[in-house]
Amino acid sequence: MLEILRTPEFEFDRDQLVEPGLHAILDMLIERIATGEHVVKKALGKVKGLGDLRGCWAIKFDLLGYPNRYRLVIRYLPHDFAPTEVLLIAVGPRFDGQVYRWADSRLNR
């Protein structure tokens, strides 16, 4: 089982998810990541206007019937191969790349 680390701002992000059911979905995703279960994720990179998130992963999620409006941004530590920890960087709406900008500002201060 991977140790779960969080950026200091992560809990604030989580608290902003106000729709009923989103916390439960997020908690389930975190548990699946920690136990090594398969989770569909996308490798992130350097994107002009959004930031440099090389080495990070984005996981889409939402309530049933909605088009994946939210993203969880994580990084495996010490690296993607044989990680021992996972850092939860940011969680929030993908609209206009907001969650990616938050993640970039937290990692590249």
N, C-alpha and C positions, 0 to 999 in steps of 0.2 A: 504494500500500500504506500502510495506517495504521500509525503508530508505536504500539507496545504499551507502556503504562505499567502499573505494578502498585502497589497500596497496600503498605506494608511488611509487613502481615500476610498477604497473599495466598499467598505460598509456604508458610506454615504451614498455611493452609486446604488447599492442594493436597496437602501431605504427609499430611493426615488422611484422604484418599480412599484407603483401603487395599485395596478390592476390586480384583483383577486386571482390567485393561482400562479402568478409569475414567480413568487418566492419559492413555491414548492417545485416548480420546474427547474429553477436555477439550482436549488439544493440537490435535486436528483442528478443534474448534469455534473455538479462538483463531485458528488459521491462516485459517479461512474468514472470520471477522470482519475480520481484518487485510487480507485481499485483496479484501474487498467482496462476497464471495459471499453469496447469500441465506441467512439463518439465521432461523428462526422465533423471534420474541422478543415479549415482552409489556411494554408501557410500565407502569412502576410509578408510584405516586403517594404520597399521604400517607394512612397507615392507622393508626388509633388502636391503640395497643398494639404496633405494629411499627416505626413511625417515618416519617420524611419522606424518601422516595426519588424525589421528583419529578425528572424529567430522567434517570432511570436505566431500564435495561432488564433483564429477567430472561429467561434462556434455560434451558429444561428439557433435561435429559439423563439418561441412565442406560444400563445394560447392556441388551442385547437381551432382551426378555421381561419386563422390569420396568416398573413404572408411573411413570417419570420422578421418581425420588426426590430428585434433586439439581437445584440451580439455580446458574447463573453470573450474577452481577450485574455489569453494566458501565455505563459512561457514556461517550458520545461527546464529544470535546472539539475545538474550543471549544464546539460545539453539535451537535445532530442533523443539521443541514443542512450539507453539505459539511465533514464532520469531517476533521481531520488526525491525530488521535490517538484511542485508545480506552483508557480506564482500567479495568483489571480490579480490581474492588473487593472481591468476596468470592465464594467458591465453597463449597458444602456442602449438607447436607440441608435440604430444605424443611420437614421435619416441624416443626410448631408454629412456623413462621416464623423459625426460628433464623438462617438465612443472611441474612434481611432485617434482623434486629436487628443482626447483625454489621456489615452494610453501613451501616446508619444510624449506628451508633456511630463508624465510621471517617470518615464524611463530615460528621457534625454534632457534632463534639467541642466 
